[in-house]
Amino acid sequence: MTSFEEAETEETVTCLHMTFYHPCQDDKMMFRCLDFCKREQVRADEMAKFGRDSNVCHYNLMDTRVSRVQFSLQFYRKLNSSEFCFEIKNMSKKTKLIVDQTELGYLNKIDLPWKCIICFGDYQILAEVQEGESVDYFETHLHLAEAPILQERCLPSLQPIPENGIALLSFPSQGKSPIEIDENES
């Protein structure tokens, strides 16, 4: 046997990719303590904490409007399953945490969807989970967004204007769903 054949099987690692955005990041440098260059290993039995207290949180946000511990992420395996997940918990008494459309108050927690947007204050974080097999640790890979992750939803979409300069306006049904009518009804 060759050393290649005798080598241990390489195990894939679950990686949590997190892309951070704040409208004032260029001026206030609130992400200066985050390492955007490399993947970082976190032991499976540790909680990943995000906030401004560097004694408690491994991921520091340098902003006085951020709680000492803003939120935490716990890596776990579902019962009777080989699937690994993350649980997100709001640790802030003052600020609600929004995960996609779910609002979390203080100490509320939910399973982190495989791809979601986490918001609090003016912060926007795109979280994406890349599955792995390792039970001993997971990795985080942080990214910095140059543009907002969430776009304003109230802005009308820009429709192209035809060459003749006449734009056809269409009015949305304002959230009404289609109604099914029997063809024999009037």
Secondary structure, DSSP 8 states (H G I E B T S, - for coil): --HHHHS-------EEEEEEE-TTHHHH-TTTTS--SSEEEEETTSEEEEES-TTT-SEE---TTS-SS-EEEEEEE-TTSS-EEEEEEE--SSS-EEETTEEE-TT-EEE--SEEEEEETTEEEEEEEE----SSEEEEEEEE-SS-SS--SSS-------TTS--------TT-------TT--
